[in-house]
Amino acid sequence: MSRLRTSTGNRVAAARVITGVGAVFAVIEALYILMILLGANAANGFFQLVKSVAEPLALFFPGLFTLDSHEIGVLINYGLAAVFWLVVTGLLARLIAR
């Protein structure tokens, strides 16, 4: 009996970690979106750091929709990437928690 409880506890813990990682990825994408929309200084070191992390996490979403407004394009493309990370890690966490 104790093995079953420990195994279930480990699965739940792993699911929480996966959900947390997805949330962190989504927050990074959201931070990048906010910095673009609010007109952050592109030469700033913090902006460069967030951009260097957000771009690889966006996977194939940048350029998915090409719009006339750069800000709206970033909002849609990187917003989709944030939602993607939340959904995929949520589904993965559910599978592991079973």
Secondary structure, 3 states (H helix, E strand, C coil): CHHHHHHHHHHHHHHHHHHHHHHHHHHHHHHHHHHHHCCCCCCCHHHHHHHHHHHHHCCCCCCCCCCCCHHHHHHHHHHHHHHHHHHHHHHHHHHHHC
